[in-house]
Amino acid sequence: MTSTRAARRTLLAVPTALGAVSALVLTAVPAAATASPGQIATSKTNGVTYLRSLQGADGSYAGAGLSNEWAFSAFASAGTAAADVSPGGDTSKNARTVYRAHLAAAGWPGTSPVVTDYERGIINAYSAGIDPARVSASRNLVADTYGHWQNSAPGYWGSPSNFNGTVFALISLGGAKTRSGAQRVPQALLDRSVATVRANQHNDGGWNFGKAEGDPDALAAPGDIDMTGAAMASLCVSGVPATDPAITKAKAFLKAKLINNSGAFDAMFGANTDSNGWAVSGLDACGINPQTGDFLTRAGKTPVDFLIAQQFKPGGGFKYLPTDTTPSAYASIDGLRAVAGGGFMAAPPTPATAGASRWAATTGFTPGTATSLALTVDDGTSLKVCSVAFTPTAKTTTLGAVLDAAATSATPAGCVTSVTPDSGTGPVTALNGKANSGGSTWKASVDGATAAAAARNKEIKAGDTISLRYGS
């Protein structure tokens, strides 16, 4: 069981047999929830206290292999800034500073990284108050993720067989707004993966960790509680409303798995904190109250009730299974995030520590230091996505220089095949063989700002997410 929880924490889980807990489909429910605001506030306070106890003496939550870095999304959901979490009051070792150094290290995330490494980094960096595109002069987690777009299976990120890589791409890219709160990636990119998530929804309304699209047997297989919560969040954070049929089907799936006498869900491994936490976070991300209506049982229990019942008092940690006698770090993170009303990531609170800013971010390129930028090229027919590697020669660069680099140093390749003109400072008149014509021209947007004429001399700064679009 421990190894399976660990796999899920790294977003690389493999489904196994369903648990045997019986679920009751509910029809009549009481009118009010049972977990009071006071109980929730106490749970949050105690949960934060426990997560603080997990911090290393060096200020770390992340390290080699599986670690507790997911604590940052739980802290943010509960209103605690990572910059305020320090061992023994040593603010020089605050959790945000140490985590930023961890992500910026040349050896991170190892020799064979997968897309979920970078997605996990985005979610937790953002929640910790680190701009994920500007971790350091050399680390751009958004660009790192763009490099795992699948040209052979557009809409998927990383290996299509590992469907959760696509779900968490949406959660991370759709959820990680700019420091001013704008959507940094183009909606067309999110929409392409939204269609992929829809195509993988099982017949019962749930989702699972593996790819189901195009496989009737896989689509007919039972959905999984955990992945259903994550998939719901991925859709809603990408602009899909809670009234959408995919969300209402998923909501009905979860409702049918609710256990009357506890408020737990009948999950793959039986009633447990992690599964309830993922389901509740999915509901929260979609603005669906997990304590009223469909999620308040006839016995007066809700999924939040179950989570609070799993929490040790006054220690604040959560146990994984109801029969456990000690807290689990992973269950405590999932439990606190859900009780606090958070989705799978959360905007960082403003730190209380004197002098600490809400955001940490690199301010410019370091000349001579290799880096990368995230680029999309949308010609109205096809959407190309890539990470562009280049070595800047100044604190800023130009759009022309980025497009020139993309022609030879893009991952995946083929993002840019030709640019006209290929030098100078004027407007781009043709890209990838598609020329400006009449009212349709190439326009460029950075970090979700209003698109304007794509000029080769347009200034590009460190961490900018660049979108080129052809149209009127």
C-alpha positions in Angstrom: 0.0 0.0 0.0 2.8 2.4 0.8 4.5 2.0 -2.6 1.2 2.7 -4.3 0.7 5.9 -2.3 4.2 6.9 -3.2 3.6 6.3 -6.9 0.5 8.5 -6.8 2.3 11.2 -5.0 4.7 11.4 -7.9 1.8 11.3 -10.4 3.1 8.0 -11.8 0.5 5.6 -10.3 -0.5 2.3 -11.9 -4.1 1.2 -11.3 -4.7 -2.0 -9.4 -7.8 -3.9 -8.2 -10.7 -2.0 -6.7 -11.2 -2.1 -3.0 -14.1 -4.0 -1.4 -15.9 -1.3 0.6 -19.6 -1.0 -0.2 -20.9 2.3 -1.4 -24.5 3.5 -1.1 -26.2 5.5 -3.8 -28.0 8.3 -2.0 -31.4 9.8 -2.7 -32.6 11.8 0.3 -30.1 14.0 2.2 -30.3 16.3 5.2 -30.4 20.0 4.5 -27.2 21.1 6.2 -23.5 20.1 6.3 -22.1 18.7 9.5 -18.5 20.0 9.5 -18.8 23.5 11.0 -16.6 26.5 10.1 -15.1 26.2 13.5 -14.2 22.5 13.0 -12.7 23.3 9.7 -10.6 26.2 11.1 -9.3 24.0 13.9 -8.5 21.3 11.4 -6.5 23.7 9.2 -4.6 25.1 12.2 -3.6 21.7 13.4 -2.9 20.4 9.9 -0.5 23.3 9.3 1.2 22.6 12.6 1.8 19.0 11.6 3.1 19.9 8.1 5.5 22.4 9.7 7.0 19.5 11.7 7.9 17.7 8.5 10.4 20.4 7.5 14.0 19.4 7.4 16.6 21.1 9.6 18.0 22.6 6.4 14.6 24.1 5.6 13.7 21.5 3.0 10.6 19.6 2.1 11.9 18.2 -1.2 14.9 16.0 -1.7 16.1 12.9 -3.6 13.3 10.6 -4.6 9.8 10.9 -3.1 9.5 13.9 -0.8 7.0 16.1 0.9 7.0 19.1 -1.5 3.3 18.7 -2.0 3.0 20.4 1.3 3.3 23.8 -0.5 -0.1 23.5 -2.1 -1.6 22.4 1.2 0.1 25.3 3.0 -1.2 27.8 0.4 -4.7 26.4 0.5 -4.7 26.8 4.3 -3.5 30.4 4.1 0.2 29.8 5.1 3.0 31.2 2.9 5.9 28.9 2.3 8.2 31.9 2.9 6.9 32.0 6.5 7.8 28.3 7.2 11.3 28.2 8.7 13.1 25.7 10.9 13.7 27.1 14.4 12.8 30.6 13.2 15.8 30.7 10.8 14.3 32.8 8.0 17.4 32.2 5.8 16.3 28.6 5.5 12.6 29.3 4.8 10.9 26.7 2.8 10.4 28.8 -0.4 14.1 29.8 -0.6 15.2 26.2 -0.1 12.7 24.8 -2.6 13.6 27.3 -5.2 17.3 26.3 -4.9 16.3 22.7 -5.2 14.4 23.3 -8.5 17.2 25.4 -9.9 19.9 22.9 -9.3 21.6 21.6 -12.4 21.0 18.0 -11.4 17.2 18.3 -10.9 15.1 16.4 -11.7 17.6 13.7 -12.7 18.9 12.0 -15.8 15.6 10.7 -17.2 13.0 13.3 -16.4 9.4 12.8 -17.3 6.7 15.4 -17.8 5.1 14.9 -14.4 8.4 16.0 -12.7 8.0 19.4 -14.3 4.2 19.6 -13.6 4.8 18.8 -10.0 7.4 21.5 -9.9 5.0 24.1 -11.4 2.2 23.2 -9.0 4.3 23.4 -5.9 6.5 26.3 -7.0 3.5 28.4 -7.8 1.8 27.5 -4.5 5.1 28.4 -2.7 5.2 31.9 -4.4 7.9 31.0 -7.0 7.1 32.1 -10.5 7.4 28.7 -12.2 8.6 30.2 -15.5 11.3 32.2 -13.7 12.7 29.9 -11.1 16.2 30.9 -12.1 18.2 32.2 -15.0 18.3 28.6 -16.3 15.1 27.0 -15.0 11.8 27.7 -16.7 9.3 24.9 -15.6 6.7 26.0 -18.1 9.1 25.7 -21.0 10.3 22.3 -19.6 6.7 21.1 -19.7 6.2 22.4 -23.2 9.1 20.2 -24.3 6.9 17.1 -23.5 4.1 18.0 -25.9 3.3 15.0 -28.2 3.4 15.9 -31.9 2.2 12.3 -32.7 -0.7 12.6 -30.3 -1.7 16.3 -30.0 -3.3 17.1 -26.7 -1.2 14.6 -24.7 1.8 15.5 -22.6 4.4 12.9 -22.1 3.7 9.3 -22.8 0.0 9.0 -23.9 -0.3 5.7 -22.0 0.4 7.6 -18.8 -2.8 9.7 -19.0 -2.2 11.5 -15.7 0.6 13.4 -17.3 -2.0 15.1 -19.5 -4.3 15.8 -16.6 -1.6 17.4 -14.5 -0.4 19.4 -17.5 -3.8 21.1 -17.6 -3.8 21.6 -13.8 -0.3 23.1 -13.8 -0.4 25.2 -17.0 -4.0 26.3 -16.5 -3.6 27.0 -12.8 -0.2 28.8 -12.8 -1.3 32.3 -13.6 1.2 35.1 -14.0 2.1 37.2 -11.0 -0.6 39.7 -12.0 -3.2 36.9 -12.2 -3.4 36.6 -16.0 -3.7 33.3 -17.8 -0.2 32.8 -19.2 -0.8 30.0 -21.7 -3.1 30.4 -24.7 -6.7 29.1 -24.4 -6.2 27.2 -27.7 -3.5 25.1 -26.0 -5.7 24.3 -23.0 -8.7 23.5 -25.2 -6.7 20.9 -27.2 -5.9 19.0 -24.0 -9.4 19.5 -22.6 -10.7 17.6 -25.6 -8.2 14.8 -24.8 -9.4 14.6 -21.2 -13.0 14.4 -22.4 -12.1 11.6 -24.8 -10.6 9.6 -21.9 -13.7 9.8 -19.6 -15.0 6.3 -18.8 -18.5 5.2 -19.5 -19.3 5.4 -15.7 -18.3 9.1 -15.6 -14.9 8.6 -14.0 -11.3 8.5 -15.2 -8.3 6.4 -14.5 -4.5 6.8 -14.7 -4.1 5.1 -18.0 -5.2 6.1 -21.5 -8.7 5.0 -22.4 -9.4 7.0 -25.6 -10.2 4.7 -28.5 -10.2 1.5 -26.4 -13.8 0.3 -25.7 -12.7 -2.1 -23.0 -10.8 0.6 -21.1 -13.7 3.1 -21.4 -16.0 0.4 -20.0 -13.7 -0.3 -17.0 -14.5 1.3 -13.6 -13.2 4.8 -13.0 -10.9 5.7 -10.1 -11.9 8.1 -7.3 -8.5 9.8 -7.2 -8.1 10.3 -10.9 -11.7 11.5 -11.3 -11.0 14.3 -8.8 -7.8 15.3 -10.7 -9.5 15.1 -14.1 -12.4 17.3 -12.9 -9.9 19.9 -11.6 -8.0 19.8 -14.9 -11.1 20.7 -16.8 -12.4 23.3 -14.5 -9.1 25.1 -14.1 -9.0 25.2 -17.9 -12.3 27.0 -18.2 -14.8 24.2 -18.3 -17.9 25.2 -16.2 -19.3 22.9 -13.5 -22.5 22.6 -15.6 -20.6 20.9 -18.4 -21.8 17.3 -19.1 -18.3 15.9 -18.4 -18.4 17.5 -14.9 -21.9 16.5 -14.1 -21.2 12.9 -15.1 -18.1 12.9 -12.9 -20.1 14.3 -10.1 -22.7 11.6 -10.4 -19.8 9.0 -10.4 -18.5 10.3 -7.1 -22.0 10.5 -5.6 -22.5 6.9 -6.4 -19.3 6.0 -4.6 -20.2 7.8 -1.4 -20.5 5.7 1.8 -23.5 6.6 3.9 -22.2 6.1 7.4 -18.8 7.9 7.0 -18.7 10.3 4.1 -15.8 8.3 2.6 -15.7 7.3 -1.0 -15.5 3.7 -2.1 -12.0 4.0 -3.5 -9.7 1.5 -5.2 -8.0 0.6 -1.9 -11.0 1.1 0.3 -11.9 4.2 2.3 -8.8 6.4 2.7 -7.7 9.9 3.2 -5.8 10.4 -0.1 -8.7 9.3 -2.3 -11.1 11.5 -0.3 -8.6 14.4 -0.5 -8.3 14.1 -4.3 -12.0 13.8 -4.9 -12.8 16.8 -2.6 -10.0 18.9 -4.3 -11.6 18.1 -7.6 -15.0 19.2 -6.4 -13.5 22.3 -4.9 -11.7 23.2 -8.1 -15.1 23.1 -9.9 -16.8 25.2 -7.3 -18.9 22.2 -6.1 -19.6 22.2 -2.4 -18.5 18.8 -0.9 -20.7 19.3 2.1 -24.1 19.9 0.8 -26.7 18.4 -1.6 -25.3 15.3 -3.3 -22.4 15.0 -0.9 -24.3 15.0 2.4 -25.5 11.5 3.2 -28.7 10.4 4.9 -26.6 9.7 7.9 -25.5 13.3 8.0 -21.9 12.6 6.8 -19.8 14.4 4.1 -16.4 13.8 2.5 -15.0 16.6 4.7 -16.4 14.9 7.8 -14.5 11.8 6.9 -11.3 13.7 6.4 -11.6 15.5 9.8 -12.3 12.2 11.4 -9.0 10.9 10.0 -7.0 13.7 11.7 -5.2 13.1 15.0 -6.0 15.6 17.7 -4.2 17.6 18.7 -1.2 16.5 16.6 -2.8 17.5 13.4 -1.5 14.7 11.1 -4.0 12.6 9.1 -3.9 8.8 9.0 -4.2 7.1 5.6 -6.6 4.3 6.6 -9.2 4.5 9.4 -7.5 1.6 11.1 -4.0 3.3 11.1 -2.6 4.4 14.4 0.1 6.9 13.2 -0.2 9.8 10.7 1.0 9.7 7.1 2.8 12.7 5.6 1.1 12.2 2.2 -2.3 11.7 3.7 -1.8 14.8 5.9 -1.0 16.9 2.8 -4.0 15.6 0.8 -6.3 15.9 3.8 -5.3 19.4 4.8 -5.5 20.7 1.2 -9.0 19.3 0.8 -10.3 20.4 4.2 -9.0 23.9 3.5 -11.0 24.1 0.3 -8.1 24.0 -2.1 -7.8 22.4 -5.5 -4.5 20.7 -6.5 -2.7 24.0 -6.4 -3.3 27.4 -4.8 -2.3 31.0 -5.3 0.3 31.9 -2.6 -0.7 34.0 0.4 1.3 37.2 1.1 4.0 36.3 3.6 3.8 37.7 7.2 7.6 37.7 7.4 9.0 41.2 7.3 10.5 42.1 4.0 9.3 38.9 2.3 7.6 39.5 -1.1 4.6 37.4 -2.3 6.6 36.2 -5.3 10.2 35.1 -5.9 11.4 35.3 -9.5 14.5 35.9 -11.6 14.4 39.3 -13.2 16.4 38.8 -16.4 18.5 36.5 -18.5 22.1 35.9 -17.5 24.2 36.4 -20.6 26.0 33.2 -21.5 23.7 31.0 -19.3 21.7 28.5 -21.4 17.9 28.7 -20.8 14.6 28.0 -22.5 11.3 29.7 -23.4 7.8 28.3 -24.0 6.4 28.9 -27.5 3.2 28.1 -29.3 2.5 28.7 -33.0 -1.1 28.6 -34.1 -1.8 29.1 -37.8 -5.5 28.6 -37.4 -5.3 25.0 -38.7 -2.6 23.4 -36.6 -1.1 24.2 -33.2 2.6 23.7 -32.6 4.0 23.6 -29.1 7.7 23.6 -28.1 10.4 24.5 -25.6 13.1 26.7 -27.3 16.6 26.3 -26.0 19.0 29.2 -26.5 21.8 31.1 -24.8 21.1 34.8 -24.4 23.8 37.5 -24.9 22.0 40.2 -22.9 19.5 40.7 -20.1 16.7 40.6 -22.7 16.3 39.2 -26.2 14.0 39.6 -29.2 11.2 37.6 -30.8 13.3 37.3 -33.9 16.1 35.7 -32.0 13.7 33.3 -30.3 12.1 32.2 -33.6 15.6 31.8 -35.2 16.6 29.5 -32.3 13.3 27.6 -32.5 14.2 26.6 -36.1 17.1 24.5 -34.9 16.8 24.1 -31.1 13.1 23.3 -30.3 11.7 20.3 -28.4 9.7 18.8 -29.9 11.2 19.8 -33.3 9.2 21.4 -36.1 7.7 24.3 -34.1 9.3 26.8 -36.4 10.4 25.7 -39.9 10.8 29.2 -41.6 10.6 32.8 -40.7 10.2 35.8 -43.1 12.1 38.0 -43.0 14.9 36.1 -41.5 16.7 39.2 -40.2 16.1 42.8 -39.3 13.7 44.4 -36.9 10.4 44.6 -38.9 7.2 42.6 -38.7 7.1 38.9 -39.3 5.3 38.6 -42.7 5.3 34.8 -43.0 5.9 31.9 -40.5 6.1 28.2 -41.4 5.2 29.1 -45.0 2.0 30.9 -44.0 2.1 34.6 -45.2 0.1 37.6 -44.0 -2.8 38.1 -46.3 -5.4 40.9 -46.2 -6.7 41.2 -42.7 -5.1 38.0 -41.5 -1.6 38.5 -40.1 0.8 37.0 -37.5 0.3 38.4 -34.0 2.3 37.8 -30.9 1.3 37.7 -27.2 3.5 37.3 -24.1 2.2 35.9 -20.9 -1.4 36.2 -22.0 -1.2 39.9 -22.9 -3.3 41.4 -25.8 -1.8 40.1 -29.1 -0.1 42.7 -31.3 1.7 42.6 -34.6 4.6 40.1 -34.4 7.7 42.1 -34.9 11.2 40.7 -34.9 12.4 43.4 -32.5 9.7 42.7 -29.9 11.4 42.5 -26.5 11.3 39.1 -24.9 12.3 38.8 -21.2 13.3 35.8 -19.1 10.4 33.4 -18.5 8.1 34.9 -21.0 5.5 32.5 -22.4 5.2 33.3 -26.1 2.2 32.7 -28.3 2.0 33.4 -32.0 -1.3 33.3 -33.8 -2.4 33.8 -37.4 -5.7 35.6 -37.9 -7.6 38.8 -38.1 
